[in-house]
Amino acid sequence: MNKWRCLKGALLFLIFFASTTVSVAGELQTIKLPAPDKKGGRPLMQVLNERRTSREFSTRELPEQVISNILWAAFGINRPASGKRTAPSAVNWQEIDIYLASREGVYLYDPGEHSLEPYMEEDIREHTGRQKFTSVAPVNLIYVADHRRMKGTDDQQKIFYSAADTGFISQNVYLYCASEGLATVVIGAVDKKALEKVMALEPHRKVILTQTVGYPPR
Ligand SMILES: Cc1cc2nc3c(=O)[nH]c(=O)nc-3n(C[C@H](O)[C@H](O)[C@H](O)COP(=O)(O)O)c2cc1C
């Protein structure tokens, strides 16, 4: 009888331990990205010759170094003294935030720390576009404008400038992908209201475009 109780106790402990381990492992953590590789890449004119939209993706995950390079190329800080970035922004508002949606969940890119901060622990890739490939590719970038940072202008201008600024960022990603043989597509056909709701974004944060990135299928 005692032996049976002991065994039962050990079993319960094991179940409890396993479940807590799983839930801890499931929590998103800050990812301090490796420094971007600024010496890599092919000559600009060759890259422009290769730049294209691709809509077929492998499910293969992108290594952290590649994610680091993509985000820095997109809108990283390239002049630390002034905090200015790899893409221009009207009035230097720097109003575009990049969220990264992956299988594990959603992260927010912090350019100052060059890190990914946990945002939500849910796979929302299917909401980042209406086309099936968004759920196949490992990464979908979500470009979100913070209208509060755009001081001294009206709503119409905010919409115009945040769209223009996102264009520069997404082109940087296109060029990096062309240089590295990655597949990418920028997406306007996304239910922005639905995505803003899924992400529980405050009303002054607006989804502008999304962009799928991954390896081409083998
Ligand atoms: C603002 C914008 C929105 C776009 N939206 C989508 C989209 O929702 N889905 C898609 O498959 N491609 C989308 N594209 C990609 C275009 O279809 C693509 O750039 C165009 O066909 C030209 O092809 P290329 O990029 O290979 O030159 C978009 C491109 C831009 C610039």
Ligand as a Chemical Component Dictionary entry (heavy atoms), coordinates in Angstrom:
data_LIG
# 
_chem_comp.id                   LIG 
_chem_comp.type                 NON-POLYMER 
_chem_comp.pdbx_formal_charge   0 
_chem_comp.three_letter_code    LIG 
# 
loop_
_chem_comp_atom.comp_id 
_chem_comp_atom.atom_id 
_chem_comp_atom.alt_atom_id 
_chem_comp_atom.type_symbol 
_chem_comp_atom.charge 
_chem_comp_atom.model_Cartn_x 
_chem_comp_atom.model_Cartn_y 
_chem_comp_atom.model_Cartn_z 
_chem_comp_atom.pdbx_ordinal 
LIG C1  C1  C 0 1.982  48.282 -51.941 1  
LIG C2  C2  C 0 2.050  46.890 -52.518 2  
LIG C3  C3  C 0 1.099  45.958 -52.169 3  
LIG C4  C4  C 0 1.177  44.649 -52.663 4  
LIG N1  N1  N 0 0.273  43.730 -52.239 5  
LIG C5  C5  C 0 0.395  42.436 -52.630 6  
LIG C6  C6  C 0 -0.482 41.450 -52.122 7  
LIG O1  O1  O 0 -1.364 41.711 -51.321 8  
LIG N2  N2  N 0 -0.305 40.174 -52.525 9  
LIG C7  C7  C 0 0.672  39.818 -53.405 10 
LIG O2  O2  O 0 0.777  38.638 -53.736 11 
LIG N3  N3  N 0 1.518  40.749 -53.922 12 
LIG C8  C8  C 0 1.414  42.035 -53.545 13 
LIG N4  N4  N 0 2.296  42.978 -53.988 14 
LIG C9  C9  C 0 3.383  42.577 -54.900 15 
LIG C10 C10 C 0 3.091  43.027 -56.349 16 
LIG O3  O3  O 0 2.047  42.235 -56.881 17 
LIG C11 C11 C 0 4.370  42.879 -57.148 18 
LIG O4  O4  O 0 5.328  43.792 -56.658 19 
LIG C12 C12 C 0 4.114  43.154 -58.613 20 
LIG O5  O5  O 0 3.354  42.121 -59.194 21 
LIG C13 C13 C 0 5.399  43.307 -59.412 22 
LIG O6  O6  O 0 6.217  42.143 -59.232 23 
LIG P1  P1  P 0 7.726  42.277 -58.748 24 
LIG O7  O7  O 0 7.709  42.742 -57.318 25 
LIG O8  O8  O 0 8.303  40.890 -58.884 26 
LIG O9  O9  O 0 8.386  43.272 -59.628 27 
LIG C14 C14 C 0 2.218  44.293 -53.559 28 
LIG C15 C15 C 0 3.158  45.267 -53.920 29 
LIG C16 C16 C 0 3.085  46.539 -53.416 30 
LIG C17 C17 C 0 4.149  47.548 -53.801 31 
# 
loop_
_chem_comp_bond.comp_id 
_chem_comp_bond.atom_id_1 
_chem_comp_bond.atom_id_2 
_chem_comp_bond.value_order 
_chem_comp_bond.pdbx_ordinal 
LIG C1  C2  SING 1  
LIG C2  C3  SING 2  
LIG C2  C16 DOUB 3  
LIG C3  C4  DOUB 4  
LIG C4  N1  SING 5  
LIG C4  C14 SING 6  
LIG N1  C5  DOUB 7  
LIG C5  C6  SING 8  
LIG C5  C8  SING 9  
LIG C6  O1  DOUB 10 
LIG C6  N2  SING 11 
LIG N2  C7  SING 12 
LIG C7  O2  DOUB 13 
LIG C7  N3  SING 14 
LIG N3  C8  DOUB 15 
LIG C8  N4  SING 16 
LIG N4  C9  SING 17 
LIG N4  C14 SING 18 
LIG C9  C10 SING 19 
LIG C10 O3  SING 20 
LIG C10 C11 SING 21 
LIG C11 O4  SING 22 
LIG C11 C12 SING 23 
LIG C12 O5  SING 24 
LIG C12 C13 SING 25 
LIG C13 O6  SING 26 
LIG O6  P1  SING 27 
LIG P1  O7  DOUB 28 
LIG P1  O8  SING 29 
LIG P1  O9  SING 30 
LIG C14 C15 DOUB 31 
LIG C15 C16 SING 32 
LIG C16 C17 SING 33 
# 
